[in-house]
């Protein structure tokens, strides 16, 4: 039996997880979250637990 793993998209804004095959992309090719509509880019700033922005 063959097992095929699907890539999963995880939104940094709301935490939604979805199969990457069901994700839409904007005009620049960045993933758009199906739940909150936020665009995920590789340059997104994430906040660690201490509240300081990581660049």
N, C-alpha and C positions, 0 to 999 in steps of 0.2 A: 504494500500500500504506500502511495506517495503522499508525503505531507508537504503542503505549500504554505509558507508563512506570508502574511500580508503586512506590508509596512503600515505603521500606525502614526497618525497625526495627533499631537498633543498641543493644545492651545496654552500659551504662557499666560494669557489674560484671565481665562475662566476655568482652565483645567480640563476642558472637554477632550475626550479621546474618541477618535473615529478612524475607520480604515482609510488609508490615503487614496483609495480608488473613488471615494465619495466626496473628495475635497475640491472646491472650486478655486481658481487662481485669478488674481487681478491682472491688469494689463502689463505689469512689470514681471509677472510670473511668480509672485509671492502667494503663499497659501492664505485663504480666507476661512476663518473659523465658521463652521456651519451653525453654531449655537449663538455666538455673540457678534459675529461679523467683523471682528478685528483682523487686521492683516498681520501676518507673521513674516518678518524679514530677518535676515541673519544679523542685522545690526540692532535688534531690539534690546532695550535696556531692561535688565532683570534686577529685582531687588532681593538681596540676601536677607536672612532672618534679622539682622541688626538694623535694617532700614536704610543702608547706604547703597546708592546706585552703583552698579558695576558697568564700566564702559568697555 
